[in-house]
Amino acid sequence: MKNIIVICTGNSCRSQMAEGFLQHYTNNEDYAIYSAGIMATRINSKAIKVMNEIGIDISNHTSNSVDEYSEITFDYIITVCDNTRDRCPYIKGYGMRYHHNFPDPCFAIGTPRQVLKSFRKVREMIKSYVIDFVKNELN
């Protein structure tokens, strides 16, 4: 079993969506998937909503600090924002490190409809990234 962790600043949106997609596209067969933040917060309800729209339920996920996983050796470490890449604490293991800076939809402004549109746009960006990651790195 290989361990994958996705890390962002607050573990509320981007890393949660990436975890959901990784669980979906790997079918959890040979991988244990985790997500964490430099500082744990709470899962954003809009992230849950936009993932539910495409049939992926992340409502039972929890927001976790990367420190909670200090005893796990990771084979793949993915950071999804520049802030995390630059400030990420030591992660145990010699795993491959990957980085992609996704915009944070939590900072979207406008009407509720416009904000949800931003969440959907980021969701689709993360989905595309995860599909490519699974295809090119895990197969």
Summary of the structure (lengths in Angstrom):
residues: 139
radius of gyration: 14.0
end to end distance: 14.1
largest distance: 44.1
contacts: 458
relative contact order: 0.22
helix: 44%
strand: 17%
